[in-house]
Amino acid sequence: MLTRKNNPSRRDFLKAAGAVGVGSVIAALNPSAEAAQGSETVPVRPFGKTGATVSILSMGGMFDIASNQIMMKQALKWGVTYWDTADCYQHGSERGIGKYFDKYPEDRNKIFLVSKSCARDPKGMTRLLDRSLERMRTGYIDLYFVHGIYGIDELNERTRTWAEQAKKAGKIRFFGFSTHSNMEECMLAAAKLGWIDGIMMTYNFRLMHTDPMKRAVDACRKAGIGLTAMKTQGGGSVRTDTDIELQMAGRFLRKGFTDAQAKLMAVWQNPDIASICSQMPNMTILKANVAAALNRTDLSRGDMGWLHRYARKTHSDYCAGCSAVCESAVEPDVPIGDVMRYLMYYRSYGEYDYAAVRFKTIPENIRLKMSDLDYSLAEQKCPQKMTIGKLIKEAVKELS
């Protein structure tokens, strides 16, 4: 008989999986993982009305790409041709991509390259775009985002004119924005503008079935906007270890894939989502995600039911990004949504340094008073019923 040391419980395993994502470290158990070593490559989908096609799996660049050059080559070999980065990512992934293109210049035209600007004004956007081009050793970026908008009013006619000029200059092919907050409102408004090519938004098994998100996705589809899903694991501000999570993980393992892979597969079942952007800082996670992309199995109604039940069971641990709701109920300038996201990076992603760096971008005078504010009204308004005050205090303690 095997000892407990050699035969851990699922609960022990889930704890051991840690920051790499529940279950992803055993991707080798999935027969589809072996296909990732063969000639089959990740499928592609049309990106809105742009005429471009993109791999349904995108390599998120919020990690040290410079030291992962071999993994990048392998990602390309497996068909992960959508690469995402941003000027502001702390590990310098733009420079890592530039290092790669210096070594393999012939691969540039195989890549759908995305980067982002944290600036909003045309002068600042031009400066950051030119710096991104220089860092990545490329003459153009396929899709350029304004990064992390809260509302569509952050884009205006000056933005549109800038995007048109950047396209005419050959510096970018397509233009759009990313958003972590108030996603549905931003998407619905973008669909009416007529000049947004692509959007990257938080989208996962927790959000994809809500009426507001379904309306937003449908509006973007009709407008021909390409959609990229991020935060697809649906990790929250509190790491859960519930019985339903363990049961769900066991169910999916018996079917030949992990719950982390199932969460990706659930998103891909919506054909309106062109790609999933996933941070894949090592070969294990890359292989697991590629295996999920190659898996031809559709999740059953029962499988989706397990994800729904898990979402309902843990809803108070997850910030749905509707920042306008809670932030309107507290003292101005307290970025509740941002704090919840940084806490998620810290607790669910294991991105300790990045979370702390982002937290310190909040002005010091706001950080110093956040723990002492009354969040009771914000908690009453929160659709997720999060314990906002408690989580804010914990974030201040853990991230300061």
N, C-alpha and C positions, 0 to 999 in steps of 0.2 A: 504494500500500500504506500502511495506517495505521502510524504509528510506535508503539513500545511505550508512549509517554506517553499516546497516545489509545486504546490497546487493551490495558489492563492484564490481567494474568493473574488467574485466580480467587483465587490466593493474595494478590495485591496488593489485590484488591477486598475480601476478607475482612478484611484488616488495616485497610483504610480504613473499613469499616463500623463498627468499634470498638464503643463502648458502646451504640449504638442497637440492637444485635442483628444477628447475621450476616444480611446480605441484605435487611433490612427497608427500607433506604433505596432499594431499587429496586422498591418495591411497585407503582409505576406500570406495570411490565412485566406485572403480573398483570391479565388482562382483568376479573377480578372487582372490582378496585379501582375501576373506572369505575362499577360498580353502586352503590358506596358514595355516589356523588354523586346517585343517582336517588331514587326513592320507596321502594325496598326498605329494610327495617330489620332489625337484628340479631334473630335468632330468640329465643324465650323458652322456658324449661323450668319445670316445677313445682319449687318449693323444698321438698323433702321432703313432709311431711304438713301443712305450715303452711297450705296453701290459697293461698299467694302464688305468683306466677310471676315469674321474674327473667330478664333478658337473659343470654344465655350468655357474654357478654363484660362484665366489670366493670372500671370505671376505678379503678385503684389510686391512692391519694392521697399517696404518699410523694414529692411534688414540690411546687414552688411553684405551687399552684393559683390563688392570688390574681392572678397575672400571666397566667393562661391562661383568662380568662373567655370569650373567643370560642371557644376550643377546647372548653370545657365545653358551650356552647350547641350546637356542632356535634355533639358526642358524643351529646347528647340527640336531636338531629334524626336521627341515624343509628341510634337505638334503643339506645344504651348507657345504660340506665336504672338500672343497679346501680352505685352509687358507694360506694367504700370508703375509709375514713380511720381515724385513731386520734388519741387525745389527745396521744400522745407523739411524733408525727411532727414532725421538727425544722423543716420549712419552714412549719409552721402551716397545713396544708391545711384544718383545720376552719374557721379564720377565712376562708379563701378560699371555702369552700362557703357560709359565712354571707354573704359579700359577694355571691355569686351569687344566693342566695335573697332578699336585700334588693332586688336589681335585678329579679329574675324570680320573685316570690312564687307566681305561678300554676303554676310548674314543680315546686313541692315535692311535690305529690301524684303526680307522674309518676315520682318517683325512689324506688328502694328503697335507703334510706340506711343505711350500716353504720358504726359506730365501735367503739372498743375501750377497755378499761380495763386499765392496767398494775397497778392495785391489786387486792388479793385480799380484803381485809376489807370488810364491808358499809359501814362508815363511809367508807372511802376510795373505794369504788365509787360511792357516792351523790354524793360531792363531785365526782368526775371526770365522772359522768354529767350532773350539773347544769351543770358548766362546758362540757361538749360541747354541750348544748342551747343554752346562751347563745351560744357562739361560732358555732354554725351557724344561729342565728336560726330555730330550729324548735321546735315543741312536743313532738316525739316522734322517736325513732330506730327504724327498722324492725327492725334486728337489732343487738344489742349483745353484743360478745364480751369475755370475759376473755382478755387478750392473751398469747400465747406461753407456754402452760403446758408443763411438762416431764412432768407426771404427773397423773392424774385426782384424786389426793389433794389437789390444790390447790383442788378444788371440794368442798363439803360441804353439809350440810343448811342451814347459814346462807346459803350461796350460793343454794340453791334458794329459800329463803324470801325472800331479797332480790329475786330475779328475779320471783317471783310478785307481790310488792308493787309492783315497778316496772311490771309489766304492768297491774295493777289501777289504778295511778295514771295510766295512759296515757302514760308516759314512753318505754316500749319496747313493741314488738309481739312480738318473739321474742328468744331468748337462746341463747348458746352460747359457743364458745371458738375461738381460733386456736392452732396449734401448729406449730413448726418442728422439734421434737425428739421422738423416741419416738412418732411420729405414730400408728403402727399400734396400739400399746398403749393410747394415749389414746382412739382411736376405738372400739376393741373395748369398753373399759370404759364409754365414754359410751353405747354402744348398750344397755347393761344398766340405765342410770339411769332412763330413761323421762321425763326432763324437759329434755333438750337438743334444741333446735330446729335448730341449725345448727353446722357445723364448717368452718373454713378450715384447710387443711393443705397442706404441700408435696406436690406430686403432678405427675409428669411422665413422659416416655418412659423415663426410667431406673428409676422406681419402680413404675409402674402395673402391670407384669406380674409383680412378685414375689408369691409366695404370701402372705406376711403382709399386703401391701397389698390384695390381692384379697379376702382374708378380712375385712379391716377395712371396706372399702367395702361389701361384701355385707351385713355386720352392720348398718351404718348405714342402708343402703337398707331392710332389713327393719324397722328401728326407726323409719323415717320421718324420718330426720335429713337436712336439706338440706346438700349438700356443695359447697364452693367450693375450687377448686384454685388454688394459688399456686406461685411459683417454677417455672413450667411450661416455661421454656427449658432447665432443667437445667444452668445454668452452674456451673462448679466453681471451686475455689480457684486453679486454674492455667488460664490462657487457652491453649487448644489451637490448633494449626494443622497438623493431621495430614492425610495424604493421603486417608484415608477421609472426613474432614470435607469436603475439597475435592470429592471425587467425589460425595458425597451432595448437596452444594449444587448441583453441576452437574446431577444427576439431577432434582432438584425444579424447578430453573429451566426445564429443558426441558419439564416438565409444566405450567408456568404459574404456579408459586408458589415462594416461597423456603423455605429450610430452617427459618427462624424461624417462618414461617406453618405449615409442616408439623408442627412440634412442638405448636402449638396445636390443629391439626386432629386430631392423634393423641389428645389428651386428650378432645376433643369426641366422638370416636367411642364413648366410654363414656357411655351415656345416664344413668348414675347420677350423673354430675358435672353439677350444675345450672349452674355458671358458672366461668369462669376470671377470676381477678383479675390484671390486668396493669398495670404502671406504664407510662403513656403520656404522657410529659411534652411531647410536641410533636405537631403535626398529621401528620407523616410516619408515626410509629409508630401513631397512632390510625387513620389510613387503612389502613395495612397490616393491622392486626389486625381491623378491621371487614371488610375484603376477605376475610380468612381465614374469618371467621364467616359470611359470605354465600356462601362457596364450597360448592357442593353435591357436590363430588367427595369420595368416600371414599378414604382412603389404601389402596393395595393391600397384599397380603401382602408383595410385594417392597419397597414403600416402608417398611413397618414393619420389615422385615428390615434395611434400611439403618440405621434408627434403633437397632435392637438391636445391630448390629455396632459402630456408633459408641459406644454406651453401654459395651459390653464393652471396646473399645479404650482408652477414656479413664476407666475406672472408678476408677482410683487418684487421679484429679484431683478427684473429686466426693465430698463428704460426704453420706451418705444420711440423716443426722439421727438415727442410733441412738446418741445420746449416752450412754445408760446403759451401753453396752458399753465404750467407750474411757475414759470418765471414772471408771469403777469401778477402773481399772487404774493410776491415778496418784494423786498427793497430793490429798486432798479440796479442793474449792472451785476447782479449775482448770477453767473452762468451755470445754473443747475444742470442743464443738459450736458455741458462740457465736463463738469465735474463727474457726473455719472459715467461718461464715456472714458475719462482718464482712469477712474476706478475699475472699469471693466478691463482696460488695457493691463492694469496692474494685477488684477485678481484672476481674470479668465484667460488672458493671453500670456501672462508672465513677462510682459514688457515693462519691467520695473523702472529702468532708467528713463525710457521714453515717456512713461506715464508721469514720472516726477518732473521731467523737463517741461512737458506740456502744462502740467499743473502750475508751474512757476511762471508761465506766461500770463496768468491771471494777475492783474495789478495787486501789489502787496497790500494796499489799503483794504481791498475787498477780501483778500485771503485772511487777513487778520480778524475781520469781523464776522466771517461766515458762520463760525461755530456758535455764535451768540444770538443769531437771528431766530425768529419764530417762523417755522415752516408749516404750521398746522393747517393754514388755509391752502397752501400748495399741496399738502398731502390729501386734503379733502377733494381737491380738483383733479388729482392725478388719476387717470383712467386705470393705471396699473396698481394703484393703492400701495405705492412704494413708501417705505419709511424714510422719507427724504431727509428729515432733520438728523436722524441717526446716521445715515450714510454720509451726509456732509461732514459730520464730526469725525467719522472714521477716515474719510478721505483726507481731511486736514492733517490728521495724526499720521497716516501712512505715507502720504505723498510729500509732506513738507520736508 
